[in-house]
């Protein structure tokens, strides 16, 4: 049996109940098709909002208390964000307080600021790579995405 945890986008969680992620786990489809053993879902949570500082802490909890072996970052982390959590000043302050300082935070702030200034929301979470690397530092494999989207399924037909 493989124990997995899923971390979703806080902003997306306002609109999504997680049915596609959870359905993919039970059907062994999407990125869960890689597992030949039974899957035990030991955690399903959000990143905690921009800039995702809580994602590594939540992953650590799944690892320490539930034995998570793999952490999946859900598809919504790789899709359009509906709106960032807070103003740029609030996001910059959260980044400055992050215990995960090994990575260059300025790049993410600049990317998000450019997107907001242009009136375009980022097509993917600008913090996804940072979250992934910080979770990997805990010694667990991070798997990108969870399931296929309807438009991707339709294209295959």
C-alpha positions as CSV (number, residue, x, y, z in Angstrom):
1,X,0.0,0.0,0.0
2,X,1.3,3.5,-0.9
3,X,0.3,6.4,1.4
4,X,-0.2,9.7,-0.4
5,X,-1.2,13.2,0.4
6,X,-2.7,15.8,-1.9
7,X,-2.1,19.6,-1.7
8,X,-4.5,21.8,-3.6
9,X,-4.6,25.6,-4.4
10,X,-6.2,27.5,-1.6
11,X,-7.9,29.9,-4.1
12,X,-9.2,27.1,-6.2
13,X,-10.6,25.3,-3.2
14,X,-13.2,28.1,-2.9
15,X,-14.7,26.8,-6.2
16,X,-13.7,23.1,-6.2
17,X,-14.8,20.3,-3.9
18,X,-11.9,18.0,-4.9
19,X,-14.1,15.5,-6.7
20,X,-11.8,15.0,-9.7
21,X,-8.7,14.5,-7.4
22,X,-10.5,12.1,-5.1
23,X,-12.1,10.3,-8.0
24,X,-8.7,9.8,-9.6
25,X,-7.4,8.3,-6.4
26,X,-10.2,5.7,-6.2
27,X,-10.0,4.8,-9.9
28,X,-6.2,4.7,-10.0
29,X,-6.4,7.1,-13.0
30,X,-4.5,10.3,-13.9
31,X,-1.1,10.4,-12.0
32,X,-2.4,7.7,-9.6
33,X,-2.3,5.1,-12.4
34,X,1.5,4.8,-11.6
35,X,0.6,2.9,-8.4
36,X,0.1,-0.8,-8.7
37,X,-0.5,-1.2,-5.0
38,X,-3.6,0.0,-3.1
39,X,-3.6,3.7,-2.4
40,X,-4.3,5.1,1.1
41,X,-5.1,8.8,1.0
42,X,-3.6,10.2,4.3
43,X,-4.2,13.9,3.7
44,X,-6.1,16.3,1.5
45,X,-5.4,20.0,2.2
46,X,-4.7,23.3,0.6
47,X,-1.4,25.2,0.3
48,X,-2.6,27.7,2.8
49,X,-2.9,30.6,0.3
50,X,-0.3,32.6,-1.6
51,X,2.6,32.2,-1.5
52,X,2.2,28.6,-0.3
53,X,4.3,28.9,2.8
54,X,2.1,26.4,4.7
55,X,2.4,23.7,2.0
56,X,5.7,22.3,3.3
57,X,4.4,22.4,6.9
58,X,1.2,20.5,5.9
59,X,3.2,18.0,3.9
60,X,5.5,17.5,6.9
61,X,2.5,16.8,9.1
62,X,1.2,14.2,6.6
63,X,4.6,12.5,6.5
64,X,5.3,12.6,10.3
65,X,1.8,11.7,11.6
66,X,0.3,9.6,8.7
67,X,3.4,8.1,7.0
68,X,2.8,9.9,3.6
69,X,5.3,8.5,1.0
70,X,4.3,10.8,-1.9
71,X,2.8,14.2,-2.0
72,X,0.8,15.2,-5.1
73,X,0.4,18.8,-6.0
74,X,-3.1,18.9,-7.5
75,X,-3.9,20.0,-11.0
76,X,-5.3,23.4,-9.8
77,X,-1.7,24.4,-8.8
78,X,-0.9,24.0,-12.5
79,X,-4.0,25.8,-13.8
80,X,-5.2,29.4,-13.8
81,X,-5.5,30.9,-10.4
82,X,-8.9,32.7,-9.8
83,X,-7.2,35.4,-7.7
84,X,-4.2,35.6,-5.4
85,X,-4.7,35.5,-1.7
86,X,-4.2,39.1,-0.6
87,X,-2.5,42.2,-1.9
88,X,1.1,42.2,-3.2
89,X,2.2,43.8,0.1
90,X,0.6,41.0,2.0
91,X,2.1,38.3,-0.2
92,X,5.6,40.0,0.0
93,X,5.3,40.0,3.8
94,X,4.4,36.3,3.9
95,X,7.3,35.5,1.7
96,X,9.7,37.5,4.0
97,X,8.4,35.5,7.0
98,X,8.8,32.1,5.3
99,X,11.0,29.6,7.1
100,X,11.8,28.2,3.6
101,X,14.4,30.8,2.6
102,X,16.7,28.6,0.5
103,X,15.1,29.6,-2.7
104,X,15.0,33.1,-4.3
105,X,11.6,34.6,-3.3
106,X,12.0,37.7,-5.4
107,X,11.5,35.9,-8.6
108,X,8.0,34.7,-7.5
109,X,7.0,38.1,-6.3
110,X,8.1,39.7,-9.6
111,X,6.3,37.1,-11.7
112,X,3.1,37.6,-9.7
113,X,3.4,41.4,-9.7
114,X,3.9,41.5,-13.5
115,X,0.8,39.3,-14.0
116,X,-1.3,41.5,-11.7
117,X,0.0,44.8,-13.2
118,X,-0.9,43.6,-16.7
119,X,-4.4,42.6,-15.6
120,X,-3.7,39.0,-16.4
121,X,-3.7,36.4,-13.8
122,X,-0.9,33.8,-14.0
123,X,-1.8,30.7,-15.9
124,X,-0.1,28.6,-13.3
125,X,0.7,29.2,-9.6
126,X,4.0,31.3,-9.6
127,X,4.9,29.6,-6.3
128,X,4.5,25.9,-7.5
129,X,8.2,25.3,-8.1
130,X,9.1,26.8,-4.7
131,X,6.4,24.7,-3.0
132,X,7.6,21.5,-4.8
133,X,11.3,22.1,-3.9
134,X,10.5,22.9,-0.2
135,X,8.4,19.7,0.1
136,X,11.1,17.7,-1.6
137,X,13.6,19.0,1.1
138,X,11.5,16.9,3.5
139,X,12.7,13.8,1.8
140,X,9.5,12.8,0.0
141,X,8.7,12.5,-3.7
142,X,6.4,15.3,-5.0
143,X,4.2,14.3,-7.9
144,X,2.9,17.1,-10.2
145,X,-0.8,17.0,-10.9
146,X,-3.6,14.5,-10.0
147,X,-6.0,14.0,-12.8
148,X,-6.9,14.9,-16.4
149,X,-9.3,17.7,-17.2
150,X,-12.4,17.2,-19.3
151,X,-10.9,19.2,-22.2
152,X,-7.8,16.9,-22.2
153,X,-10.0,13.8,-22.1
154,X,-12.1,15.1,-25.0
155,X,-9.0,15.8,-27.1
156,X,-8.0,12.1,-26.7
157,X,-11.3,10.9,-28.1
